[in-house]
Amino acid sequence: MWRIPITFEILRLLIQARNIRASKARNGVNLPAVHGSCQMNVQTVVKIVDWFDGILGLIMRHNKHICFYRSYGLATILRKRGLGVVMNVGGRGLSAKIAQKAHCWLTIDEELFHEQENALQLYPFDMGYNRMKSIRYWIGPELDQASLDQSHISKTRTIQPVFNRFKDS
């Protein structure tokens, strides 16, 4: 029964994220404040993340900017429910005109939350938080395929959930 209301919330958030991208964030990206403590257990959080990812995969399977939609939507949903998720935005190759790359991911207490392990390797320079401490910005050096192939930096997507932040099941 919980899937119906959260599905509508996910669809509304995906539309909001599309509007933010279309406006090129002229008004900035705002996430809700975290009120209270998280009342969800690990299984509930995993169900929400899996349900969100399933809907996102159906709707936006060919979109190149899926990480922004995922990070914005999940951060909003989980922060409303008391989980202090931080949306991270990283950019690299910012001085290049063509080869700019960016990625968004989530963290809790500076630990990756259901995200690829290499995000902090690709964007190692911390530029700080926004005023509400809900979004953190990172930059990284310009990288090409050769440097990815020859270094310890991984291109694979592995999921690393953080489980020790929730009340016991």
PAKEPA-923145 format. One record per residue (C-alpha): residue number from 1; x, y, z. Coordinates in nm, 3 decimals, decimal comma. Layout:
REM PAKEPA-923145
<site seq="NUM" xx="X" yy="Y" zz="Z"/>
...
***
This chain:
REM PAKEPA-923145
<site seq="1" xx="0,000" yy="0,000" zz="0,000"/>
<site seq="2" xx="0,295" yy="0,235" zz="0,059"/>
<site seq="3" xx="0,392" yy="0,214" zz="-0,309"/>
<site seq="4" xx="0,102" yy="0,420" zz="-0,444"/>
<site seq="5" xx="0,171" yy="0,745" zz="-0,253"/>
<site seq="6" xx="0,548" yy="0,718" zz="-0,294"/>
<site seq="7" xx="0,507" yy="0,653" zz="-0,668"/>
<site seq="8" xx="0,318" yy="0,982" zz="-0,705"/>
<site seq="9" xx="0,585" yy="1,155" zz="-0,497"/>
<site seq="10" xx="0,861" yy="1,010" zz="-0,716"/>
<site seq="11" xx="0,685" yy="1,120" zz="-1,036"/>
<site seq="12" xx="0,637" yy="1,473" zz="-0,895"/>
<site seq="13" xx="1,006" yy="1,490" zz="-0,797"/>
<site seq="14" xx="1,121" yy="1,371" zz="-1,140"/>
<site seq="15" xx="0,917" yy="1,650" zz="-1,300"/>
<site seq="16" xx="1,069" yy="1,900" zz="-1,056"/>
<site seq="17" xx="1,419" yy="1,773" zz="-1,138"/>
<site seq="18" xx="1,347" yy="1,808" zz="-1,512"/>
<site seq="19" xx="1,234" yy="2,166" zz="-1,454"/>
<site seq="20" xx="1,547" yy="2,241" zz="-1,252"/>
<site seq="21" xx="1,767" yy="2,105" zz="-1,531"/>
<site seq="22" xx="1,568" yy="2,293" zz="-1,797"/>
<site seq="23" xx="1,610" yy="2,621" zz="-1,608"/>
<site seq="24" xx="1,982" yy="2,544" zz="-1,563"/>
<site seq="25" xx="1,927" yy="2,586" zz="-1,186"/>
<site seq="26" xx="1,878" yy="2,964" zz="-1,209"/>
<site seq="27" xx="1,697" yy="2,947" zz="-0,876"/>
<site seq="28" xx="1,935" yy="2,687" zz="-0,734"/>
<site seq="29" xx="1,858" yy="2,342" zz="-0,607"/>
<site seq="30" xx="1,682" yy="2,326" zz="-0,273"/>
<site seq="31" xx="1,639" yy="2,018" zz="-0,061"/>
<site seq="32" xx="1,405" yy="1,999" zz="0,238"/>
<site seq="33" xx="1,548" yy="2,033" zz="0,587"/>
<site seq="34" xx="1,577" yy="1,717" zz="0,796"/>
<site seq="35" xx="1,334" yy="1,731" zz="1,085"/>
<site seq="36" xx="1,364" yy="1,486" zz="1,371"/>
<site seq="37" xx="1,545" yy="1,158" zz="1,345"/>
<site seq="38" xx="1,496" yy="0,878" zz="1,097"/>
<site seq="39" xx="1,210" yy="0,649" zz="1,194"/>
<site seq="40" xx="1,279" yy="0,401" zz="0,914"/>
<site seq="41" xx="1,463" yy="0,074" zz="0,946"/>
<site seq="42" xx="1,713" yy="-0,065" zz="0,696"/>
<site seq="43" xx="1,455" yy="-0,272" zz="0,510"/>
<site seq="44" xx="1,225" yy="0,029" zz="0,460"/>
<site seq="45" xx="1,507" yy="0,244" zz="0,324"/>
<site seq="46" xx="1,622" yy="-0,031" zz="0,088"/>
<site seq="47" xx="1,262" yy="-0,079" zz="-0,034"/>
<site seq="48" xx="1,228" yy="0,295" zz="-0,103"/>
<site seq="49" xx="1,564" yy="0,309" zz="-0,286"/>
<site seq="50" xx="1,483" yy="-0,002" zz="-0,492"/>
<site seq="51" xx="1,132" yy="0,125" zz="-0,578"/>
<site seq="52" xx="1,271" yy="0,466" zz="-0,675"/>
<site seq="53" xx="1,543" yy="0,309" zz="-0,891"/>
<site seq="54" xx="1,286" yy="0,083" zz="-1,062"/>
<site seq="55" xx="1,059" yy="0,373" zz="-1,154"/>
<site seq="56" xx="1,355" yy="0,586" zz="-1,261"/>
<site seq="57" xx="1,484" yy="0,304" zz="-1,481"/>
<site seq="58" xx="1,147" yy="0,266" zz="-1,653"/>
<site seq="59" xx="1,097" yy="0,636" zz="-1,717"/>
<site seq="60" xx="1,450" yy="0,756" zz="-1,792"/>
<site seq="61" xx="1,644" yy="0,460" zz="-1,921"/>
<site seq="62" xx="1,805" yy="0,659" zz="-2,205"/>
<site seq="63" xx="1,880" yy="0,979" zz="-2,015"/>
<site seq="64" xx="2,247" yy="1,070" zz="-1,968"/>
<site seq="65" xx="2,179" yy="1,275" zz="-1,655"/>
<site seq="66" xx="2,005" yy="1,006" zz="-1,454"/>
<site seq="67" xx="2,238" yy="1,058" zz="-1,155"/>
<site seq="68" xx="2,099" yy="1,409" zz="-1,100"/>
<site seq="69" xx="1,738" yy="1,288" zz="-1,109"/>
<site seq="70" xx="1,821" yy="0,998" zz="-0,877"/>
<site seq="71" xx="2,018" yy="1,205" zz="-0,626"/>
<site seq="72" xx="1,769" yy="1,490" zz="-0,616"/>
<site seq="73" xx="1,466" yy="1,262" zz="-0,585"/>
<site seq="74" xx="1,607" yy="1,022" zz="-0,329"/>
<site seq="75" xx="1,757" yy="1,303" zz="-0,121"/>
<site seq="76" xx="1,423" yy="1,481" zz="-0,110"/>
<site seq="77" xx="1,225" yy="1,169" zz="-0,020"/>
<site seq="78" xx="1,466" yy="1,051" zz="0,247"/>
<site seq="79" xx="1,529" yy="1,394" zz="0,402"/>
<site seq="80" xx="1,152" yy="1,441" zz="0,442"/>
<site seq="81" xx="1,149" yy="1,116" zz="0,637"/>
<site seq="82" xx="1,427" yy="1,226" zz="0,875"/>
<site seq="83" xx="1,733" yy="1,071" zz="0,709"/>
<site seq="84" xx="2,020" yy="1,323" zz="0,679"/>
<site seq="85" xx="2,119" yy="1,243" zz="0,323"/>
<site seq="86" xx="2,349" yy="1,492" zz="0,149"/>
<site seq="87" xx="2,340" yy="1,539" zz="-0,228"/>
<site seq="88" xx="2,692" yy="1,566" zz="-0,371"/>
<site seq="89" xx="2,763" yy="1,733" zz="-0,704"/>
<site seq="90" xx="3,100" yy="1,679" zz="-0,869"/>
<site seq="91" xx="3,244" yy="1,828" zz="-1,185"/>
<site seq="92" xx="3,572" yy="1,766" zz="-1,365"/>
<site seq="93" xx="3,734" yy="1,903" zz="-1,674"/>
<site seq="94" xx="3,560" yy="2,233" zz="-1,601"/>
<site seq="95" xx="3,820" yy="2,430" zz="-1,797"/>
<site seq="96" xx="3,761" yy="2,220" zz="-2,110"/>
<site seq="97" xx="3,497" yy="2,336" zz="-2,353"/>
<site seq="98" xx="3,386" yy="1,989" zz="-2,462"/>
<site seq="99" xx="3,511" yy="1,724" zz="-2,218"/>
<site seq="100" xx="3,331" yy="1,842" zz="-1,906"/>
<site seq="101" xx="3,198" yy="1,561" zz="-1,690"/>
<site seq="102" xx="2,976" yy="1,571" zz="-1,385"/>
<site seq="103" xx="2,816" yy="1,329" zz="-1,143"/>
<site seq="104" xx="2,573" yy="1,345" zz="-0,850"/>
<site seq="105" xx="2,570" yy="1,101" zz="-0,560"/>
<site seq="106" xx="2,442" yy="1,068" zz="-0,205"/>
<site seq="107" xx="2,624" yy="1,044" zz="0,127"/>
<site seq="108" xx="2,530" yy="1,011" zz="0,492"/>
<site seq="109" xx="2,789" yy="1,137" zz="0,742"/>
<site seq="110" xx="3,043" yy="1,152" zz="0,457"/>
<site seq="111" xx="2,993" yy="0,784" zz="0,371"/>
<site seq="112" xx="2,862" yy="0,682" zz="0,030"/>
<site seq="113" xx="2,495" yy="0,588" zz="0,031"/>
<site seq="114" xx="2,385" yy="0,335" zz="-0,235"/>
<site seq="115" xx="2,644" yy="0,470" zz="-0,472"/>
<site seq="116" xx="2,948" yy="0,384" zz="-0,680"/>
<site seq="117" xx="3,270" yy="0,362" zz="-0,482"/>
<site seq="118" xx="3,478" yy="0,574" zz="-0,719"/>
<site seq="119" xx="3,290" yy="0,904" zz="-0,683"/>
<site seq="120" xx="3,541" yy="1,054" zz="-0,443"/>
<site seq="121" xx="3,833" yy="0,931" zz="-0,654"/>
<site seq="122" xx="3,697" yy="1,107" zz="-0,962"/>
<site seq="123" xx="3,608" yy="1,428" zz="-0,773"/>
<site seq="124" xx="3,863" yy="1,454" zz="-0,491"/>
<site seq="125" xx="3,858" yy="1,829" zz="-0,418"/>
<site seq="126" xx="3,594" yy="1,940" zz="-0,167"/>
<site seq="127" xx="3,450" yy="2,284" zz="-0,245"/>
<site seq="128" xx="3,217" yy="2,292" zz="0,055"/>
<site seq="129" xx="2,846" yy="2,284" zz="0,130"/>
<site seq="130" xx="2,556" yy="2,508" zz="0,044"/>
<site seq="131" xx="2,411" yy="2,723" zz="0,321"/>
<site seq="132" xx="2,174" yy="2,450" zz="0,449"/>
<site seq="133" xx="2,445" yy="2,181" zz="0,436"/>
<site seq="134" xx="2,219" yy="1,968" zz="0,217"/>
<site seq="135" xx="2,434" yy="1,985" zz="-0,099"/>
<site seq="136" xx="2,812" yy="1,943" zz="-0,116"/>
<site seq="137" xx="3,021" yy="2,043" zz="-0,418"/>
<site seq="138" xx="3,332" yy="1,869" zz="-0,550"/>
<site seq="139" xx="3,569" yy="1,918" zz="-0,843"/>
<site seq="140" xx="3,818" yy="1,688" zz="-1,003"/>
<site seq="141" xx="4,097" yy="1,702" zz="-1,258"/>
<site seq="142" xx="4,037" yy="1,647" zz="-1,625"/>
<site seq="143" xx="4,054" yy="1,273" zz="-1,693"/>
<site seq="144" xx="4,048" yy="1,083" zz="-2,016"/>
<site seq="145" xx="3,991" yy="0,717" zz="-2,093"/>
<site seq="146" xx="4,364" yy="0,640" zz="-2,086"/>
<site seq="147" xx="4,403" yy="0,769" zz="-1,731"/>
<site seq="148" xx="4,102" yy="0,563" zz="-1,619"/>
<site seq="149" xx="4,251" yy="0,249" zz="-1,778"/>
<site seq="150" xx="4,596" yy="0,296" zz="-1,622"/>
<site seq="151" xx="4,509" yy="0,395" zz="-1,268"/>
<site seq="152" xx="4,333" yy="0,253" zz="-0,965"/>
<site seq="153" xx="4,021" yy="0,452" zz="-1,055"/>
<site seq="154" xx="3,738" yy="0,219" zz="-1,137"/>
<site seq="155" xx="3,468" yy="0,280" zz="-1,398"/>
<site seq="156" xx="3,234" yy="0,014" zz="-1,265"/>
<site seq="157" xx="2,916" yy="0,087" zz="-1,075"/>
<site seq="158" xx="2,911" yy="-0,091" zz="-0,743"/>
<site seq="159" xx="2,653" yy="-0,024" zz="-0,477"/>
<site seq="160" xx="2,764" yy="0,039" zz="-0,123"/>
<site seq="161" xx="2,472" yy="0,083" zz="0,115"/>
<site seq="162" xx="2,525" yy="0,239" zz="0,456"/>
<site seq="163" xx="2,332" yy="0,037" zz="0,711"/>
<site seq="164" xx="2,453" yy="0,157" zz="1,049"/>
<site seq="165" xx="2,254" yy="0,483" zz="1,042"/>
<site seq="166" xx="1,911" yy="0,336" zz="1,103"/>
<site seq="167" xx="1,724" yy="0,215" zz="1,403"/>
<site seq="168" xx="1,743" yy="-0,159" zz="1,456"/>
<site seq="169" xx="1,496" yy="-0,375" zz="1,271"/>
***
